[in-house]
Amino acid sequence: MFQDINVFKTAYAMATHAGKRQAIVAQNMANADTPGYRGRDIEPFAASYDRDAPRTAMRASRPAHINGIAQGGTEWAEVATQGATDPNGNSVSLEEEMLKAVEVKRQHDRALAIYKTSLNVLRASLGKV
């Protein structure tokens, strides 16, 4: 009955996407002064969710995790950010990266809120409140 609850899969995917994007934003910020560095980003979660229309099984992070199904991690399409470049060829704007970092934090917080709310609904349905 509780083996395939899609809301938990979606919350997990949202949180994983936010973590991956935060790592890319941090890398962009770290290379803000590197000559020739091109800023990167990944596709928005909504676009990747729409692209994967036929829903796939959850992916395990280690053997015997999630009923023993071992699969690779989810990958999102990385793209080079478009925009003006500095005279040294660097395309990273620290202001834009800071705004992305705030957006990513909100996405991660949203994923956690969905997860917690879903757990509360599940507990309430089982009478474990």
N, C-alpha and C positions, 0 to 999 in steps of 0.2 A: 504494500500500500504506500509506503513512504520511500520506496527505492528511487523514484524518478520525479522529484519535485523541481520543476524548472525555475522557480523563483530563486532557489539557492544557487543553481548553476549560473543564472544571470548575474546575481550579486557577486559571485566569485569571479566571473569574467570581467565585470566592471572594475573590481578591485585590482585584478591582475593587470588590466589595461592601464589603470591609473599608475600603478607601480612602474610599469615599463615606460610610460610617458614621462614620469618624474625622473627616471634615470637618464632619459635622453635630454630633458630640459637641463638637468644638472651638468651633463657633459657639454652641452652647448654653452652654458655659463662659464664652465671651466676653461673653455677654448675661445672665449670672447676676444682675446688679444692675439690668438694664433694666426699668423699670416696665411691667407689662402683657405682658411677653414670655412666650410659651408655648413650653416645651421641645418639641423635635421628635426623631423617630427614624425609622428605616426598618424595614421588615419584616425578620425574620430571613432569612438566606440559605436555610435549609432550606425555609421557606415559599415563597419565590420560586422555588426550584428545583422544588418540587412543583407549583406553579401552572403552570409552563412545561412541562408534561408532554410535549407534542410538541416535541422538541428542535429548536432553531433553529440556523442556521448561525452560525459565529463572526462577530463584528462587526469591521470594519476600523477602525483609528484614523486612517488617511490613505489617499488613493488609491493603488492598486497594492499595498496591504498585504494579506496573506492572499489571494493569487491574484487580486488586483484587485477583490475584492468590497467595495464601499463601502456601509456601512450606519451608522445612528445608534447611539449608545451604549446600553447596557442601563440601564433605569430601574427603580428599586424604589419601591414605594408608600411615601410619606412619611405619617407619622401624628403627631398632636400627642400628647405624653405625658400620661397621666392622673396625677393626684396632687394633693396639697395645694398651695395657692398661698400666697405671702407676702401680707402686708397690701397691698403695692403691686401685686398681681396677677401676680407672676412665679412660674412653676411649676418653675423649674430648681433641682435639688438638686445641689450640687457633688459631694457624696459619691457619689451615684448616677452622675453623669457620669464620675467617676474610675473607678468599677467598670466602666462601659461601655467606657472607653478601654482598660482592661486586657483585657477580653474581645475587643475589636477587634484588639489586638496579637496575641493568641493565635490568632485566626482568620487573620490575615495570615501569621503564622509557620507555621500549619498548611498554608495554601495553598502557601507556598514549599517546605515539606518535601515535599508531594505532588509538586510540579513537579520538584524535584531528584531525588527517588527515581525518578520516571517517566523522567527523562532517563538516569539510571544504568542502569535496566532496558533502555531502548532501546539505549544504548551497548553494554551487555553482549551483547544479542542480535545486534548487528552485529559483535561482536568488537573493539570500540574501547575497551576498558577500560583 
